[in-house]
Amino acid sequence: MLADKRILLIVGGGIAAFKSLDLVRRLRERGANVTPVLTKAGAEFVTPLSLSALCAAKVYQDLFDLTDEAEMGHIELSRAADLVVVAPATADLMAKMASGLANDLATTLLLATDKRVLIAPSMNVRMWDHPATQRNLATLGGDGVLVVGPNEGDMACGEYGPGRMAEVPEIIEAIGAAFSDGPLKGKHIIVTSGPTHEPIDPVRYIANRSSGAQGTAIARSLAGLGADVTFVTGPAEVAPPAGVKVVKVQTADQMLAAVQAAGAADAAVFAAAVADWRVANAADQKIKKTGDALPTLTFAENPDILATVSQMKTGRPVLVVGFAAETDDVIAHATAKRQRKGCDWIVANDVSPETGIMGGSENAVTIITDTGADSWPRMSKDAVAQALARRIAEAIT
């Protein structure tokens, strides 16, 4: 799959830069041609000589090298590749990419390229968890940038958590997926995400605490495997991914209608945090505080989207995946929910406030099927999405 593919490899700074040497070796073993670009920070960890020797190619470093500008300008260099890979992608590089900065050769190439870009983030756990990095990650995802990792584990700084660059075999797999049509080509998958907002009056509403980050990551990962994704999203905090059909809704009724209008699907993943109830007597005008009796709100039950699709008599997707966000007895409640709704899988997680999962960048899930429960270690929501997408691909192809 990688034979004669041209890969522009940008090596950022950080201790994980040493993995880039092994990455080059494995890519060339598979017949790929690798053109290396070494950042100033990256050169503190690996030498141009070692990188050049393994690539059997010149290492590009300086934006203002007049010889290179005459022989191969940065515009041509950015577009001569079939794929641009950034490994490691530091927090600084990700921030510059998200902001569109171009103050050195690497960032100029990234801004000028018209090819797909794959990044392998690597940084300290606190840097990875920082809201600025997560905003940048969401921006890059919306721009269509592919992401592999990071993984969780011990770090050179002595801390533990997500931020370790993905291992070389994982990066190779992600590169291969970027070049292939993907195992889900020709498959239509519906993904719901985000909260729903159920109006009390024109300015107030009832909602669940969901950022939409996990559902967005799942849609992005499925699209990365070649799926035709219809992404039905409530008013989420994160931007929808690129490369999918986006349908924006507000209420549970609208979300159900959008799912039904999406047509036949091979699989459906219901990651949205749909409000269980709505206000039956929602006001047409803002309810005023008068100092008299408190307003009385009458609640009605919202449609059960997961159960509705799971129990369809005709046209039911081959695979229906629900989510169960629980605060206690997670496995028991999620197992009961799966049986009650009639879906094939339930992705269960503990969203107790102390976990930091609701609205955070990580997740720890258990996949419950008819064969039992499979608990995954805590990892980034992107990593959960990638693993779930691969499992879905195995189930429906």
CORDA-V184925 format. One record per residue. RES is the residue in three letters. SS is DSSP state (H for helix, E for strand, - for the rest). Layout:
RES|SS + RES|SS
This chain:
MET|- + LEU|- + ALA|- + ASP|- + LYS|- + ARG|E + ILE|E + LEU|E + LEU|E + ILE|E + VAL|E + GLY|- + GLY|- + GLY|- + ILE|H + ALA|H + ALA|H + PHE|H + LYS|H + SER|H + LEU|H + ASP|H + LEU|H + VAL|H + ARG|H + ARG|H + LEU|H + ARG|H + GLU|H + ARG|- + GLY|- + ALA|- + ASN|E + VAL|E + THR|E + PRO|E + VAL|E + LEU|E + THR|- + LYS|- + ALA|- + GLY|H + ALA|H + GLU|H + PHE|- + VAL|- + THR|- + PRO|H + LEU|H + SER|H + LEU|H + SER|H + ALA|H + LEU|H + CYS|H + ALA|- + ALA|- + LYS|- + VAL|- + TYR|E + GLN|- + ASP|- + LEU|- + PHE|- + ASP|- + LEU|H + THR|H + ASP|H + GLU|H + ALA|H + GLU|H + MET|- + GLY|- + HIS|H + ILE|H + GLU|H + LEU|H + SER|H + ARG|H + ALA|- + ALA|- + ASP|- + LEU|E + VAL|E + VAL|E + VAL|E + ALA|E + PRO|E + ALA|E + THR|- + ALA|H + ASP|H + LEU|H + MET|H + ALA|H + LYS|H + MET|H + ALA|H + SER|H + GLY|- + LEU|- + ALA|- + ASN|- + ASP|- + LEU|H + ALA|H + THR|H + THR|H + LEU|H + LEU|H + LEU|H + ALA|H + THR|- + ASP|- + LYS|- + ARG|- + VAL|E + LEU|E + ILE|E + ALA|E + PRO|E + SER|- + MET|- + ASN|- + VAL|H + ARG|H + MET|H + TRP|H + ASP|H + HIS|- + PRO|H + ALA|H + THR|H + GLN|H + ARG|H + ASN|H + LEU|H + ALA|H + THR|H + LEU|H + GLY|H + GLY|H + ASP|- + GLY|- + VAL|- + LEU|E + VAL|E + VAL|- + GLY|- + PRO|- + ASN|E + GLU|E + GLY|E + ASP|E + MET|- + ALA|- + CYS|- + GLY|- + GLU|- + TYR|E + GLY|E + PRO|E + GLY|E + ARG|E + MET|- + ALA|- + GLU|- + VAL|H + PRO|H + GLU|H + ILE|H + ILE|H + GLU|H + ALA|H + ILE|H + GLY|H + ALA|H + ALA|H + PHE|H + SER|- + ASP|- + GLY|- + PRO|- + LEU|- + LYS|- + GLY|- + LYS|- + HIS|E + ILE|E + ILE|E + VAL|E + THR|E + SER|E + GLY|- + PRO|E + THR|- + HIS|- + GLU|E + PRO|E + ILE|E + ASP|E + PRO|- + VAL|- + ARG|E + TYR|E + ILE|E + ALA|- + ASN|- + ARG|- + SER|- + SER|- + GLY|- + ALA|H + GLN|H + GLY|H + THR|H + ALA|H + ILE|H + ALA|H + ARG|H + SER|H + LEU|H + ALA|H + GLY|H + LEU|- + GLY|- + ALA|- + ASP|E + VAL|E + THR|E + PHE|E + VAL|E + THR|E + GLY|- + PRO|- + ALA|- + GLU|- + VAL|- + ALA|- + PRO|- + PRO|- + ALA|- + GLY|- + VAL|- + LYS|E + VAL|E + VAL|E + LYS|E + VAL|- + GLN|- + THR|- + ALA|H + ASP|H + GLN|H + MET|H + LEU|H + ALA|H + ALA|H + VAL|H + GLN|H + ALA|H + ALA|- + GLY|- + ALA|- + ALA|- + ASP|- + ALA|E + ALA|E + VAL|E + PHE|E + ALA|- + ALA|- + ALA|E + VAL|- + ALA|- + ASP|- + TRP|E + ARG|E + VAL|E + ALA|- + ASN|- + ALA|- + ALA|- + ASP|- + GLN|- + LYS|- + ILE|- + LYS|- + LYS|- + THR|- + GLY|- + ASP|- + ALA|- + LEU|- + PRO|- + THR|- + LEU|- + THR|- + PHE|E + ALA|E + GLU|E + ASN|- + PRO|- + ASP|- + ILE|H + LEU|H + ALA|H + THR|H + VAL|H + SER|H + GLN|- + MET|- + LYS|- + THR|- + GLY|- + ARG|- + PRO|- + VAL|- + LEU|E + VAL|E + VAL|E + GLY|E + PHE|E + ALA|E + ALA|E + GLU|E + THR|- + ASP|- + ASP|- + VAL|H + ILE|H + ALA|H + HIS|H + ALA|H + THR|H + ALA|H + LYS|H + ARG|H + GLN|H + ARG|H + LYS|H + GLY|- + CYS|- + ASP|- + TRP|E + ILE|E + VAL|E + ALA|E + ASN|E + ASP|E + VAL|- + SER|- + PRO|H + GLU|H + THR|H + GLY|- + ILE|- + MET|- + GLY|- + GLY|- + SER|- + GLU|E + ASN|E + ALA|- + VAL|E + THR|E + ILE|E + ILE|E + THR|E + ASP|- + THR|- + GLY|E + ALA|E + ASP|E + SER|E + TRP|- + PRO|- + ARG|- + MET|E + SER|E + LYS|H + ASP|H + ALA|H + VAL|H + ALA|H + GLN|H + ALA|H + LEU|H + ALA|H + ARG|H + ARG|H + ILE|H + ALA|H + GLU|H + ALA|H + ILE|H + THR|-
